[in-house]
Amino acid sequence: MTEQQLLVAARGGDPDAFAKLIDSYRRELHAHCYRMLGSAADAEDALQDALLGAWRGLPRFEGRSSLRSWLYTIATNACLRAIERRPRRVLPIDYGPPSDPHNPTGEPLLESVWVQPLPDTMLADAATPDARYEQREAVELAFIAALQHLPARQRAVLILRDVLGFSARETAEALDATPVSIDSALQRAHRSVDARLPERSQQATLRSLDDDDLKQVVEGFVSAWERADVEAMVSMLVDDAVLTMPPEPTWFAGREAIGTFLAAFPFASDAPRIRMLPTRANGQLAFGHYSWRDQRNGFIPHAIAVVSLRGSEIAELTIFKYAEAFEGFELPERIPA
């Protein structure tokens, strides 16, 4: 059936036709909600709320806009309602000053405080020629974290205009505003986000590296962690590298501080053994981090490490230290002993 035929059937009350109708939009709508909320789990909740609203409102859909625009309008407003109910998400670098690497890490805070990773398997290409950002740039951790600092409506405006390529008129209709107010909000959002983004996106950095360079980074990272080799790990860092570990508020700034922390804690001789499996998250290099449990269970999920590069060196290492971060990644539940 064509989309129009499915639409007619769905408006007639056929739930199966509705499911097929929205199926091709589900992944891109989830990514949209993730950009708005900074969490894959929150994005799924908002998407379910949006789809329920779409199902109930379908008889009133008159086709004056495209189905895609209509769905994005509903999803955006579902996200705006969700933002009203909870605090914004951040990374530890936005939460407080860097920590002393000689001290134990701080107590984990509620996970709802933190930006969360998004598996690349959940990404969808929803860009148009009018979009300012390419799709993978628009889920990079730095971009997602920068978005969370914007007021909710500015966040929605920037995403609709610059990520999805909506016109000022379409965005105004989605947010019940005027095109003039949309343009003004977009200018303010640009100033805030641009001040927080690095000079070069991870997509541009990754494209600048050949396969051998990337292979060397990946293999070097895995080898350093699995051998607990502080010197090898530190040699991969830029001088002003940053290490963060949500849900712990603790973070470290600078190659020396990171090396001191690694030697004292995760790479210490009595620390659990580690295995690492390469993956991708937020359009970036990432690794599934497994920690030794026992002979029967082998290595179990411990963290997802997302790497931001500057050239072929590591500028930021964000280690999401909770097993639930593995959800959505195509990684094994454990690694045998």
N, C-alpha and C positions, 0 to 999 in steps of 0.2 A: 504493500500500500504506500502511496505517496504521503508526504507530510500533510498535505491538505486533506486527504482521505482520513488519515489518522486523527486529524484535528476535528473533523466532523463527527467521527465515531466517539472520540473522547468527550466532546461537548454533549453528545447524546447519553453520556453516563457509562461508557465502556472503560473500565479501569485498565484493562490490558492494552487498549489502544493508547491510553494516556502514558502508560509505562514505556511503550515503544516510542511514543512521540518525544518524550524528554530524555530518552536514553542517550542520544548522541550529544546532548548538552550537559549531561551530569558531571563529567570530569572537568570541563572548563568552568562550570558553575562552582564546583567544589574549590578549584584553584582560586577563583574570585573571592569566595568566602574566606579562604586561608589568608589572602592578602589583606582583607579587611580586619581579620581577627588574630592573625599570628599563630594560630593553632589548628592543626589538622582535625583534632577531635571537636573543637568548637565549630570549625567550618562544617563538619558533617551534621552537627546539631542544627546549625542555622540553615543548611541546605534542606534538611528534612522539614523544617518549619516552612521554608519557602515553597517546597514542592506541595506540601499540604495546602498552603494558601493558593497556589496555582490551580490545583485540582478543584478547590471550592470556588475559585473565581473564574474558571474557564468558561462557564456559560455567558459571562459578561465580557469576554475577550472579543472585541469587534474587528480585530485585524487592521486597525489604523497604524499600528507599528508592526514590525516583524515579531514573530514568536520569540526569537532570541532576545530582542530588546525588552520585550515584556517580561520574560523570565529573569533577565538581569535586574530589572527594576524591582521585582518582587524579592529576589535574593539580596539585593543591596539594602532594602528596607528591613529585611529580616536581620541582617548583620547590624544595622544601626540600632535596632531594638536590643540585640544581644550586648552591644557595647555599653548601653545604658545600665545594664545589670551587673557589670563586673569591672574590675580595674583593668587598665591597659597592661599589655604584656611588654616586657623589656628583656634585655640581656644583662648579665651581671655588671658589665662595664657602665651601664646606665643607672645602676642601683646604688653604687657607693664607690669609694676610692679603692685602688689596688691594695692587695694584702701583703703581709710579710711572709715570704716563702719559708721561713723557719718555723712558723706556727702551723698547727693542724688546721684543716679547712673548717669553715663555719658550718653550723647546722643547716641542713636543707630547709628552704622555705616552701610554702605551698606551691605546687607545680603550676597552678593557675596564674602565677605571677609572670611566668617566663614565656618568651617566644619558643616555639617548638619546631622541629625539623619537618620537612615535607619530602617524602620519597619521590625521586624522579619518575617512578612508575605512575604517579598520580597526575603528572603534568599533561596538559593538552594544548595544542596550538590553536589559540583563539584570536590571534592578532589580525589587524587589518592594516592596509598601507598607511593609514593615518596615525597609527600608534607611535608614540615616542620611544617606548621601551620594547624590546623583544621579549617574548614570553619567559625565557629562562632568566634573563636579567631581572625580570619583575618578580622572581621568587627568591633571588639571592638573599642570604641572611641579612646583609647590610641594608638592602632595600626594604625588606620586611620590617626590620627593627626601626628604620627611619620612619616608615609609614605609621608605626604605632605611636609616634610622638605627635602626630597631627590630630587636631580636633576631628571628630568622627565624620562630619560632613565634608571637610576638606579632604580627608582620606578617600571618601567615596568619589569626590570630584576628580581627584588626581588619577585614581584607578580607572574610572570610566573613560576619562578623556585620553590619558597618556598610555594606558596599558591596553585598553580595549578599542580605542580609536573612535569613541562616540563623539558626535558633534556637540557643540555647546547647547544647541536646541534639544537634542536627545537627552543630554544629561540634565538639563533643566526640567524636562518633562518627568524624568525618572525621580528627581528629588523635589518636585513641586516648587521650583524656583524660577528665576528669570535668567536668560542667557548672560546678561550683564553681571549678575551676582555670581554666576558660575565662573566666568572669566576672572573676576576678582579673587574668588577663592582659589582658583588654580594658580594664579600668580603667587599668592601667599604660600601655598603648598610647595611650589617649586623652590622658593627661597629656603624653606625649612629643610626639605629633603636633600636638596643639592648640597647644603652645608654639611650634611652628615654622611654623604656617600664618598667612597674613595675615588681617586682620579680615574681609575680604570676598573671596569666591571670584571667579574670573574670570567664571563663569556669571552671577552676580548683577550684576557690573559691566557685562558686555555687554548684559544685559537692561535695564539702566538707561539705556543710550544709544539714541537713535533712529537711524534709517538714515542721516540726514545727518551725525550726529556720527561714526558709524563710517566712513562714506565719507571724511570729512575726515581722520581718522586714517590710513586706508589710503593715500589719495592723497598726503597730506603725507609719510608715511614713504617711499613709493616715490620721490617727487620729490626729497626731500632726499638720499637715497642716490645716485640716478642723476646728480644735479647736483653731488654731493660738497659739499653746502652745510652747513657746520658749524653756522652760526647757526640755520638752519631746523631741523636735527636737534636741537640742544640746546634749542630753544624748545619741543619736544614732550616734554621730560623733566621729571619731578618733581625737586625739589632733591636728594633722596637716592637718585636712580636708580642702578641697578647694571647693568653690562655684563660679561657673561662670554662666553668663546669656547672651549668644549671642542672638541678635546682639549688645548688650551693651558691650563695652570694659571693663566695671567694673568687678572686681573679688576680692574675699576675701580669705585670707589664715589664717587658724587656727580656732579652735572651738570658742574662745572668740570673735574674729572679726565677725564671721558668726552670732553668737548669738546677738551681738550688732546690726548688720544690720537688722536681722529678726525682732527684737523688735521695731526698729525705723521705718521700712517701711512695708514690706509685712504682718507682724503680728501685726501692729499697730491697735488700736481700731477703727480707722476710715477707715481702708483699706477694699476693697471689700471682701465679703465672698468667700470662695473657696470650690470647690468639686474636688476630685481626683479619677480617675479610673485607676487601674493597667493595664499595657500592657507590651510589650517587644520591645526593640529597640537595634540594634547593638549587639544582643546576650546577653543583659543585662536587669536587672530590669528597668522598666520605668513606667511613670505615665502620663496620660492625665490630664492636669491642666486646670480646668474650673473656670472662674471668673463670679461673679454675675453681670448681666446686669440690668434687671428690672423684674417686675412680669409677664409681657407678654412673654419675651424671656427666662427667667430663667437664667441658667448658660451657658455661651458660651465658645468655645475653646480659651485658652489664651497661653498655652505653653505645651511643652513636656519635662518632667523632666527625665533624664537618670541618673541612680545611679550606681556608682562603689563601690564595697564593699572591705573591708580588714577584713577577717574573717566575723563576723556578724555585723560589724559596717560600717558606710558610710565614705569612703575616699574621694570621689569626687561626687559632685552633679552638673550636667550640665543641666541648664534650658534653653531650646530653646524658647525664648519669642516672638513667632510670630505664628499667627493662621495657617499659611501655613505649619508649621512643622507637622500638623496633617495629611497631605496628605499621603495616603497609609496605615494609621493605621485603624484598624477595631474598630473605636470608634464613638459614636453618635455625631451628629452635635451640639447637645445641651442637657442639662439636665433640665427637667422641674422644675419650681419653687417649 
